Amino acid sequence: MYKEMKVITDASRVDRMKWSEFVKTHPQGNIFQSPEMYDVYQNTKNYEPVFISIIDDDRIEAILLAVIQKENYGFLSFFTARSIIFGGPLIDNKKLFLLDFLLKEYIKLIEKKVVYSQIRNLIIQNKIQKELFSKYGYKYENHLNILIDLTIGVSDLWKGVKRNRKDGINKAKKQGFEFRVINKLGNLNEFYILLKELFRTIKLPYPDISFFQNLNNLLHNNIQWFIMEYQGKPCIILCALHFNGVLYAYFIGISQDKDFQKLRPVDLFYWEVIKWGAENGMRYFDWMGAGKPEKDYGVRDFKLQYGGEVNNFGRYEKIHKSSLFNMAKIGLNIWQKIK
């Protein structure tokens, strides 16, 4: 068994239909390990995809798709270089020993290119996974996420919404907001302006607009744009992805106008998104993160008021260049103060 096992790092050498089918039929399959997401990364400014597949007798046994991200800081860009793996690697639970091969190859591919690596899990990690990651120098950290079961229906979902959030939803319903859903956004600049408003407020870096252009153009069957308008103008736009019945709250842009926010538009917006998911065949709504359990996090408190289950999927992190990592943290703190 596994005499013909091959490790492939050139995505063009893997049959895309087999790759797609492997991800689609895997119990933990997700959009972030798909060939379409590889295309998005490959065509995005300051992004570089990293791909590894294990093939045995022409069968795909494992997939790992990572993305190297850099901020656009000229010659200082290398200080921000990190490799992120969302929802992967994907391996049959009965063949977890293959993770050893993947991690060994992955380190060879990226350790000279990035300051650190981070694996953002979408499932609870078992003992074998934690031990294998630890073997290669990855530190496991607790990190929460919230999933809402949409199969219970709109009526029961509403029962799970907390009183404060319901008050905000009911107030916003009286303000004349309009809500619509499309799978291709015509004016991407409207979204990007709102995204920049929000991310500059929370002082976090954000992707180049080319990332969203590629999502918009390449993920035809796995993207929805949720739009809330006020007085004929878009004020909240969510770029949501969906795959195998999971609706991911991916990137959002929100007007930071204080008078607008007093009308409680965000409360209503997320309720409309959740309701849409329940009415359109989605099984779960994935909030895409809820912070570290040991730290107070207002965003987590907000999300929990819509109901759902808290999961500790955790993250793995490995620092490849400790001196650069420390310098990068100092640089980020300076950047946050001047923004």
N, C-alpha and C positions, 0 to 999 in steps of 0.2 A: 504493500500500500504506500502511496505517495512517492513511488519511484520516479514518476515523471513530473514531480512538483517543480514549478518554475516561479521565480519572483520577477515580476515585470514592473518597471517604473516608467515606461513610455506608454502613455494612455492611448496613443494611436495604434498600438499593437494589440489592444484588447477589443474584442467584438462589442460594439456599443449596445446592440440589442441584448446580448447576454449580460452585460454590465447592468443595464436598465432592469432586466428581469430579475437578476440577483438581488438588487436593492428593493425592488417592488415586492418580492415574495419573502424577503427576510423578515423575521418577527420584529426586529427593531429597525427596519428599513426607513429611511427618511430622505427628504429632498436634498439635504446637505451633503449626501454621499453619492448623488446621482451624476450621470454624465452631463446633464444640462447645467448643473451647478459648476462643474469643471469648466464648461464653456464660458460661463459668466465670469469666473475668476480669471481665466486666460485672457479675456478681452477687457479687463478692468485696469485702469491706471493705478500703479503702485501695488498691484496684486500679482502673485505668482502661484499657480496651483502646484501641489506636490501630490503625486499619485503613486500608489503601490497596490499591486494585485498579486495574489497567489493563485496560480493555475495548476490543477492536477488533472492530467488526462483530458485536457480541453475543457474542464469544468472550473468555473470560478469558485474558489473556496473562501476567499477573503478579499476585502476592499478597504483601502484607507485613502481618503481624500482630505488633504490639508490645504490651507492657503497661507502663504507668506504675505504679510501686510506691512507696509511702511507708510509713515506720514511724509508729506511732501515738504521736507525741510532741506532740500538741496544736499550738500555733502554730509549733513548731519542725519540724513535719512536712515543710515545704517543703525544708528543708536535706537531707532524705534522699530527695527525689524523683529517681528515675532511670527511664529507659526501657530495657527489656530486650527484645531480639528473639531468640527461640530458633529455630534452624533455618531462618532465612529471611534475606532474601526468597526466594521461589520464582519463578524465571524460566527459560524455555527457554534452554539454553546457546547456542543459535544466535541469540538475541535479547537478549544481555546489555546492549546499548545501552539497553534499557528500565530498567536499574538507575539510570541517570542521572535519568530522570523520577521514579522512586520516591524516591530520596534527596533530590531537590530538594523534593518535596512533603512528605516526612517531616520535614525540618528546619523547614519552615514550620509544621507542626502541633505540634511538641513543644518547640521551642527556648525558648519562654517558660514552659514548664510544668515542665521538669526541669533538674537540675544537670548530669547527664551521660547519655549513651546507651552501651549496650553490645550488640554483636551476638555471640551465642554460636553459632559455626558447628558444623554437624553433618557437613560435608564439607570436603575439602581445597580451599583457595582458589587459583584460578588467577591469572595475571598481570593479566588484564583486570579481574577483580573487585578485586584489591588496588589497582590504579591508580584505578579509579572511586571507591572508598571514600576513598582518599588525597586525591582531588580535592576532596572535601567535608569534609576536615579530620579524617578518622578515622585513628587510629593502629593499625597492625596489631601484635598481640602474639602470640608463640608460646604455645600452650596445648594440652596433651595430652588425649587421651581413649583409652580402651581398649575395643575391640570383641572379643567372643568369638564365633567362628563355631560356631553350635549345630548346623549341618547335618552335622557330622562324627560325631554320635552320642555317647551317654553313655559308652561304653567308651573312645573316643579322648579325650573331654573329661577323663575321669579320669586318663588317662595324662599329660595336660598339667598337672595339678595338682602343685605342688611338694611335696617331702617334708614340710616343716614344716606346711604347710596340711593335708596328708593326716593327719598325726599328730593335729592338732587335731580334724579331722572324725571320726576313729575314736574319739578320747576322748569327744567329745560324744555320739556314738551310744550310748554306754553309760550316759548320764545320765538317760534317760527323757524326753527332749524330745519334744513332739508338734508336728507340722508340718501345716498345712492351708492351702488356697487357696480364696478366695471372690471374687466380683466385686462384692459390695456389703457394706460393713461395717455391722453392726447397731449397735455401740457405738463411735462415733467418739471419745468421750472417752478410752477406753483407749489408742487410738493417739496422741492429742494429748498425753496425759500423758507417754508414752514419748518423743515427739518433743521436748517441752520439756526433758526430762531430758538428752537428748543435746545439743541445741543450746545449752543453758546451760553444759554442760561444755566444748564447743568454742568457746563465746563468739561465736556468730553469730546474727544476727536470723533469725526464722522467720515464715512467713505466719500470718495470722489463721486461726482455726479455720473460718471461713466458706469459705476457699479449699478446704479438704478436704471440707467438706460439699457444695460444688458439684461437685468432682471425683467424689465418691461418688454424687451424684444425677444428674449430667448426662452422664457418660462411660460409659453402660451397657455399650457394646460394646468399650471400649478401656481398661479398668482391671482390675487384679487386686490383691487384698490378700493378701500372704503373711504368715502368722502362725505364730510359734513360741511354744508354751506350755510352762511348767515348773511342775509341781505344780498344774496346773489354772488357772494364771494367765498371761495373755499377757505375754511378756517382750521380744519383738522383733516389730515389725509394719512391713512395707514396703509403701508405696503405689507400685505399679509401673504404668506405662502401656505399652500395646502398639499398634502401628500398622504395617500392611504387613509383618508378620513380624519387627519389631524390638521387643524387650522392654527398656524403659527403667527403670533403677533410679532412681526419682524422689526420693521422700522416705522416710526411715526413722526409726523411733523405737526406741531400744534402752535397756533397763534399765541403769543405771550402777552397780548393786550389784556390788561387787568380788568377793564370794564367788561370785556367779552367773557373772561373766565368766571366772573361773578355770576354769570347766568347758568353755570354748572354744565357747560356743553360736554365736557369729558365724561361726566357720569352717564349721560344719555348715549354718547358715542359708543362707548364700550358695550353698553347693554344692547345696542342695535347690532353690533358686530357679533356678539354671543348669540343673539336671537337668530341672526342670519345663518350662522353656522348650524344651529339646531334645526332650522327649517330647510336646509340645503344638504342634508346627508352627511354632515361632519360628525365624527364620533367624539372628538375632544377639542377643546380650545386650550392651546399651550401659550402661557404668558411669557415664555422664553426668559425665565429668571426671576428670582425673588430674594436675592442677596444671601449673605452668610447668616446662619442661625444665631450666632453669638453677638450679632450687631443689630441694634434697632434700625429699622428701615421703613420709612414712611410709605414708600412705593409698595412694599409688600403688604402693609396694612390696608392700603387702598385696594389692591388686587383681591385680597381675601374677602372684601366686603361684597364681592360678586359670587361668593361660594367657592366650591372646588376643593381639591385635596392637595395638601402640601407634601412634596416629595423631596428627599435629600439625595439627589443624583450625584452630587459632588463634582469636583474637577480635579484633574491632574496637572501639575505644573513642573517643568524642568528648566532650570536656568543653565544655559550653555556657556554664557560669558558673564560671570558675576560682577566684574568691575564695570562693564558696560551697562549691565542691568541697573546697578546702583546709580550710575550717571543718568540713565534714561528716566529713573524715578525722580531725580532732582530736576531734570529738564521738564518733565510733565508738571511738576509742582509749580515751576516758574511760569510755564505756559498757561496753567489754570489761573494764576494770579493776575496775569496781564490781560486775559481775555475778558 
